[in-house]
Amino acid sequence: MKKQRKWYEYLWIVSVIYLTLGFFNILFAWLGVICFLTPLLIAVSKGNKAYCNRYCGRGQLFELLGGNLLLSRKKAPPKFLKSKWFRYGFLAFFMTMFGVMLYATYLVFQGANISKVVTLLWVFKLPWHWANTSMVPDGVAQFAFGFYSVMLTSTVLGFVTMLLFKPRSWCVYCPMGTMTQGICLIKSKKIDKNKDKYLS
Ligand code: SF4
């Protein structure tokens, strides 16, 4: 009998729609904040990685493209990619760049000129002149440009990693994955400590 698919197995469609909407109106980038906060909230409240295991549309997308559509070489990722120093180093770099993006947003709220570009891989400035952001304050639009840059950059990195290695190799060093894993680890240690307290 064919296994009934669960609704969350189709969340990859949401990821595709999200990336596509950004081309039509950059303000849709704000929706990505949900993908940023949900894994953290689940990790903090439940102490598990249910988001990664079930609800991450991006992870599903790589699985689909690399696994089902055979776009992946399906080679094991290099060891350094899995190492702690690389994963936490990349997380630190990623969060620093995220902070720079937030600062740029703050400056625009303070009156600086908005920069209507999407920055790919933190270096390449892609003009996004067609974006009509007149309905919101410039600071709100600046955040959308910055956040979409983050989302597009991580998707491109994930896509290249998928091509070169196994379909979900991006998950090995994905900053969200590293953060949620760290939170789960801290939570499980706390639970263990509490258990020890009650058992001793
Ligand atoms: S590690 Fe990142 S890309 Fe992979 S499933 Fe988790 S949040 Fe999604």
Boltz pocket constraint, residues with backbone or C-beta under 6 A from the ligand:
constraints:
  - pocket:
      binder: B
      contacts: [[A, 39], [A, 51], [A, 52], [A, 53], [A, 56], [A, 57], [A, 58], [A, 59], [A, 168], [A, 170], [A, 171], [A, 172], [A, 174], [A, 175], [A, 176], [A, 177], [A, 178]]
      max_distance: 6.0
